[in-house]
Amino acid sequence: MNIALLIIIIVAIVLAIVGGLNAALNWLLWVAIIVGIIALIVFLFRVMRRNT
């Protein structure tokens, strides 16, 4: 797995935890979800490209 993709996934998890703990920072939860989805899409594209 690419190191940049791993960093993006870790940041998404941390933002999800912080956003879940503090209701005032609810927008961080949405940012974490969006970043996590983008990281998942990039990961899936890399896996699909590696298999072909």
Biopython code that builds the backbone (N, CA, C, O; Angstrom):
import numpy as np
from Bio.PDB.StructureBuilder import StructureBuilder

atoms = [
    (1, "MET", "N", (0.848, -1.181, 0.000)),
    (1, "MET", "CA", (0.000, 0.000, 0.000)),
    (1, "MET", "C", (0.887, 1.235, 0.000)),
    (1, "MET", "O", (1.921, 1.280, 0.665)),
    (2, "ASN", "N", (0.469, 2.210, -0.741)),
    (2, "ASN", "CA", (1.230, 3.440, -0.840)),
    (2, "ASN", "C", (1.225, 4.167, 0.511)),
    (2, "ASN", "O", (0.208, 4.186, 1.205)),
    (3, "ILE", "N", (2.360, 4.762, 0.878)),
    (3, "ILE", "CA", (2.490, 5.429, 2.173)),
    (3, "ILE", "C", (1.550, 6.625, 2.269)),
    (3, "ILE", "O", (1.018, 6.899, 3.344)),
    (4, "ALA", "N", (1.333, 7.347, 1.163)),
    (4, "ALA", "CA", (0.426, 8.504, 1.188)),
    (4, "ALA", "C", (-1.004, 8.054, 1.431)),
    (4, "ALA", "O", (-1.745, 8.706, 2.165)),
    (5, "LEU", "N", (-1.396, 6.942, 0.819)),
    (5, "LEU", "CA", (-2.743, 6.415, 1.024)),
    (5, "LEU", "C", (-2.926, 5.976, 2.476)),
    (5, "LEU", "O", (-3.988, 6.194, 3.060)),
    (6, "LEU", "N", (-1.910, 5.367, 3.054)),
    (6, "LEU", "CA", (-1.964, 4.952, 4.453)),
    (6, "LEU", "C", (-2.114, 6.160, 5.372)),
    (6, "LEU", "O", (-2.877, 6.112, 6.337)),
    (7, "ILE", "N", (-1.399, 7.235, 5.084)),
    (7, "ILE", "CA", (-1.499, 8.459, 5.890)),
    (7, "ILE", "C", (-2.904, 9.047, 5.791)),
    (7, "ILE", "O", (-3.460, 9.500, 6.792)),
    (8, "ILE", "N", (-3.484, 9.042, 4.580)),
    (8, "ILE", "CA", (-4.832, 9.573, 4.395)),
    (8, "ILE", "C", (-5.842, 8.770, 5.206)),
    (8, "ILE", "O", (-6.739, 9.342, 5.824)),
    (9, "ILE", "N", (-5.700, 7.448, 5.205)),
    (9, "ILE", "CA", (-6.621, 6.606, 5.964)),
    (9, "ILE", "C", (-6.491, 6.865, 7.467)),
    (9, "ILE", "O", (-7.497, 6.932, 8.173)),
    (10, "ILE", "N", (-5.262, 7.010, 7.954)),
    (10, "ILE", "CA", (-5.044, 7.283, 9.376)),
    (10, "ILE", "C", (-5.651, 8.626, 9.765)),
    (10, "ILE", "O", (-6.290, 8.746, 10.810)),
    (11, "VAL", "N", (-5.450, 9.637, 8.918)),
    (11, "VAL", "CA", (-6.019, 10.960, 9.193)),
    (11, "VAL", "C", (-7.545, 10.882, 9.221)),
    (11, "VAL", "O", (-8.181, 11.511, 10.067)),
    (12, "ALA", "N", (-8.135, 10.115, 8.305)),
    (12, "ALA", "CA", (-9.593, 9.973, 8.279)),
    (12, "ALA", "C", (-10.100, 9.326, 9.568)),
    (12, "ALA", "O", (-11.122, 9.745, 10.111)),
    (13, "ILE", "N", (-9.396, 8.313, 10.056)),
    (13, "ILE", "CA", (-9.802, 7.646, 11.299)),
    (13, "ILE", "C", (-9.685, 8.597, 12.484)),
    (13, "ILE", "O", (-10.582, 8.654, 13.325)),
    (14, "VAL", "N", (-8.586, 9.343, 12.555)),
    (14, "VAL", "CA", (-8.398, 10.286, 13.655)),
    (14, "VAL", "C", (-9.478, 11.368, 13.624)),
    (14, "VAL", "O", (-10.032, 11.723, 14.664)),
    (15, "LEU", "N", (-9.776, 11.890, 12.437)),
    (15, "LEU", "CA", (-10.825, 12.912, 12.335)),
    (15, "LEU", "C", (-12.186, 12.347, 12.730)),
    (15, "LEU", "O", (-12.994, 13.046, 13.342)),
    (16, "ALA", "N", (-12.444, 11.089, 12.385)),
    (16, "ALA", "CA", (-13.714, 10.471, 12.765)),
    (16, "ALA", "C", (-13.818, 10.346, 14.279)),
    (16, "ALA", "O", (-14.882, 10.592, 14.848)),
    (17, "ILE", "N", (-12.722, 9.967, 14.940)),
    (17, "ILE", "CA", (-12.731, 9.841, 16.402)),
    (17, "ILE", "C", (-12.941, 11.202, 17.055)),
    (17, "ILE", "O", (-13.764, 11.344, 17.959)),
    (18, "VAL", "N", (-12.187, 12.208, 16.589)),
    (18, "VAL", "CA", (-12.306, 13.555, 17.172)),
    (18, "VAL", "C", (-13.705, 14.108, 16.931)),
    (18, "VAL", "O", (-14.305, 14.698, 17.829)),
    (19, "GLY", "N", (-14.227, 13.918, 15.716)),
    (19, "GLY", "CA", (-15.565, 14.409, 15.405)),
    (19, "GLY", "C", (-16.632, 13.698, 16.208)),
    (19, "GLY", "O", (-17.640, 14.308, 16.567)),
    (20, "GLY", "N", (-16.437, 12.427, 16.497)),
    (20, "GLY", "CA", (-17.417, 11.686, 17.283)),
    (20, "GLY", "C", (-17.394, 12.069, 18.749)),
    (20, "GLY", "O", (-18.428, 12.004, 19.413)),
    (21, "LEU", "N", (-16.245, 12.465, 19.272)),
    (21, "LEU", "CA", (-16.132, 12.802, 20.687)),
    (21, "LEU", "C", (-16.673, 14.191, 21.009)),
    (21, "LEU", "O", (-17.167, 14.426, 22.112)),
    (22, "ASN", "N", (-16.582, 15.101, 20.063)),
    (22, "ASN", "CA", (-16.967, 16.477, 20.340)),
    (22, "ASN", "C", (-18.075, 16.894, 19.373)),
    (22, "ASN", "O", (-17.840, 16.993, 18.169)),
    (23, "ALA", "N", (-19.259, 17.135, 19.884)),
    (23, "ALA", "CA", (-20.395, 17.484, 19.030)),
    (23, "ALA", "C", (-20.202, 18.846, 18.362)),
    (23, "ALA", "O", (-20.755, 19.082, 17.287)),
    (24, "ALA", "N", (-19.438, 19.737, 18.969)),
    (24, "ALA", "CA", (-19.193, 21.055, 18.385)),
    (24, "ALA", "C", (-18.346, 20.942, 17.121)),
    (24, "ALA", "O", (-18.396, 21.817, 16.257)),
    (25, "LEU", "N", (-17.573, 19.870, 17.013)),
    (25, "LEU", "CA", (-16.730, 19.659, 15.835)),
    (25, "LEU", "C", (-17.359, 18.630, 14.909)),
    (25, "LEU", "O", (-16.662, 17.794, 14.335)),
    (26, "ASN", "N", (-18.670, 18.692, 14.764)),
    (26, "ASN", "CA", (-19.400, 17.717, 13.971)),
    (26, "ASN", "C", (-18.972, 17.738, 12.508)),
    (26, "ASN", "O", (-19.034, 16.712, 11.831)),
    (27, "TRP", "N", (-18.542, 18.888, 12.019)),
    (27, "TRP", "CA", (-18.111, 18.970, 10.623)),
    (27, "TRP", "C", (-16.878, 18.125, 10.367)),
    (27, "TRP", "O", (-16.649, 17.696, 9.236)),
    (28, "LEU", "N", (-16.072, 17.875, 11.404)),
    (28, "LEU", "CA", (-14.899, 17.010, 11.239)),
    (28, "LEU", "C", (-15.319, 15.580, 10.899)),
    (28, "LEU", "O", (-14.619, 14.876, 10.171)),
    (29, "LEU", "N", (-16.456, 15.161, 11.426)),
    (29, "LEU", "CA", (-16.957, 13.831, 11.119)),
    (29, "LEU", "C", (-17.279, 13.715, 9.635)),
    (29, "LEU", "O", (-16.973, 12.700, 9.008)),
    (30, "TRP", "N", (-17.896, 14.751, 9.070)),
    (30, "TRP", "CA", (-18.203, 14.728, 7.636)),
    (30, "TRP", "C", (-16.930, 14.760, 6.808)),
    (30, "TRP", "O", (-16.833, 14.065, 5.797)),
    (31, "VAL", "N", (-15.949, 15.560, 7.224)),
    (31, "VAL", "CA", (-14.662, 15.600, 6.520)),
    (31, "VAL", "C", (-14.006, 14.225, 6.560)),
    (31, "VAL", "O", (-13.469, 13.760, 5.554)),
    (32, "ALA", "N", (-14.048, 13.576, 7.718)),
    (32, "ALA", "CA", (-13.446, 12.249, 7.850)),
    (32, "ALA", "C", (-14.142, 11.241, 6.950)),
    (32, "ALA", "O", (-13.484, 10.405, 6.330)),
    (33, "ILE", "N", (-15.462, 11.312, 6.871)),
    (33, "ILE", "CA", (-16.196, 10.389, 6.013)),
    (33, "ILE", "C", (-15.830, 10.610, 4.554)),
    (33, "ILE", "O", (-15.606, 9.649, 3.818)),
    (34, "ILE", "N", (-15.766, 11.866, 4.129)),
    (34, "ILE", "CA", (-15.433, 12.170, 2.731)),
    (34, "ILE", "C", (-14.013, 11.734, 2.404)),
    (34, "ILE", "O", (-13.774, 11.122, 1.363)),
    (35, "VAL", "N", (-13.068, 12.047, 3.289)),
    (35, "VAL", "CA", (-11.674, 11.655, 3.059)),
    (35, "VAL", "C", (-11.541, 10.137, 3.058)),
    (35, "VAL", "O", (-10.796, 9.575, 2.255)),
    (36, "GLY", "N", (-12.261, 9.479, 3.951)),
    (36, "GLY", "CA", (-12.222, 8.020, 3.988)),
    (36, "GLY", "C", (-12.767, 7.396, 2.713)),
    (36, "GLY", "O", (-12.211, 6.417, 2.215)),
    (37, "ILE", "N", (-13.853, 7.957, 2.179)),
    (37, "ILE", "CA", (-14.414, 7.444, 0.933)),
    (37, "ILE", "C", (-13.446, 7.654, -0.218)),
    (37, "ILE", "O", (-13.271, 6.765, -1.051)),
    (38, "ILE", "N", (-12.812, 8.825, -0.274)),
    (38, "ILE", "CA", (-11.832, 9.087, -1.326)),
    (38, "ILE", "C", (-10.666, 8.110, -1.216)),
    (38, "ILE", "O", (-10.202, 7.589, -2.230)),
    (39, "ALA", "N", (-10.184, 7.855, 0.008)),
    (39, "ALA", "CA", (-9.077, 6.922, 0.201)),
    (39, "ALA", "C", (-9.479, 5.513, -0.226)),
    (39, "ALA", "O", (-8.679, 4.787, -0.817)),
    (40, "LEU", "N", (-10.713, 5.128, 0.071)),
    (40, "LEU", "CA", (-11.196, 3.805, -0.319)),
    (40, "LEU", "C", (-11.274, 3.675, -1.835)),
    (40, "LEU", "O", (-10.907, 2.638, -2.388)),
    (41, "ILE", "N", (-11.746, 4.710, -2.507)),
    (41, "ILE", "CA", (-11.825, 4.688, -3.970)),
    (41, "ILE", "C", (-10.436, 4.578, -4.585)),
    (41, "ILE", "O", (-10.226, 3.799, -5.515)),
    (42, "VAL", "N", (-9.490, 5.355, -4.069)),
    (42, "VAL", "CA", (-8.115, 5.298, -4.582)),
    (42, "VAL", "C", (-7.524, 3.912, -4.362)),
    (42, "VAL", "O", (-6.863, 3.369, -5.247)),
    (43, "PHE", "N", (-7.762, 3.338, -3.183)),
    (43, "PHE", "CA", (-7.257, 2.003, -2.880)),
    (43, "PHE", "C", (-7.845, 0.964, -3.831)),
    (43, "PHE", "O", (-7.124, 0.103, -4.335)),
    (44, "LEU", "N", (-9.156, 1.045, -4.077)),
    (44, "LEU", "CA", (-9.794, 0.095, -4.981)),
    (44, "LEU", "C", (-9.258, 0.230, -6.402)),
    (44, "LEU", "O", (-9.052, -0.777, -7.079)),
    (45, "PHE", "N", (-9.032, 1.449, -6.862)),
    (45, "PHE", "CA", (-8.451, 1.640, -8.195)),
    (45, "PHE", "C", (-7.059, 1.028, -8.284)),
    (45, "PHE", "O", (-6.704, 0.427, -9.298)),
    (46, "ARG", "N", (-6.262, 1.183, -7.213)),
    (46, "ARG", "CA", (-4.916, 0.608, -7.227)),
    (46, "ARG", "C", (-4.969, -0.914, -7.248)),
    (46, "ARG", "O", (-4.183, -1.547, -7.954)),
    (47, "VAL", "N", (-5.878, -1.509, -6.489)),
    (47, "VAL", "CA", (-6.010, -2.965, -6.473)),
    (47, "VAL", "C", (-6.466, -3.463, -7.835)),
    (47, "VAL", "O", (-5.941, -4.457, -8.337)),
    (48, "MET", "N", (-7.426, -2.793, -8.433)),
    (48, "MET", "CA", (-7.927, -3.208, -9.742)),
    (48, "MET", "C", (-6.835, -3.082, -10.818)),
    (48, "MET", "O", (-6.719, -3.936, -11.698)),
    (49, "ARG", "N", (-6.045, -2.017, -10.738)),
    (49, "ARG", "CA", (-4.979, -1.811, -11.717)),
    (49, "ARG", "C", (-3.874, -2.830, -11.547)),
    (49, "ARG", "O", (-3.262, -3.239, -12.534)),
    (50, "ARG", "N", (-3.599, -3.259, -10.305)),
    (50, "ARG", "CA", (-2.540, -4.234, -10.048)),
    (50, "ARG", "C", (-2.935, -5.618, -10.570)),
    (50, "ARG", "O", (-2.074, -6.365, -11.035)),
    (51, "ASN", "N", (-4.228, -5.972, -10.501)),
    (51, "ASN", "CA", (-4.676, -7.288, -10.919)),
    (51, "ASN", "C", (-4.733, -7.453, -12.419)),
    (51, "ASN", "O", (-4.691, -8.582, -12.906)),
    (52, "THR", "N", (-4.827, -6.371, -13.172)),
    (52, "THR", "CA", (-4.961, -6.493, -14.626)),
    (52, "THR", "C", (-3.623, -6.434, -15.310)),
    (52, "THR", "O", (-3.552, -6.521, -16.536)),
]
sb = StructureBuilder()
sb.init_structure("model")
sb.init_model(0)
sb.init_chain("A")
sb.init_seg("    ")
for serial, (resi, resn, name, xyz) in enumerate(atoms, 1):
    if name == "N":
        sb.init_residue(resn, " ", resi, " ")
    sb.init_atom(name, np.array(xyz, "f"), 0.0, 1.0, " ", f" {name:<3s}", serial, name[0])
structure = sb.get_structure()
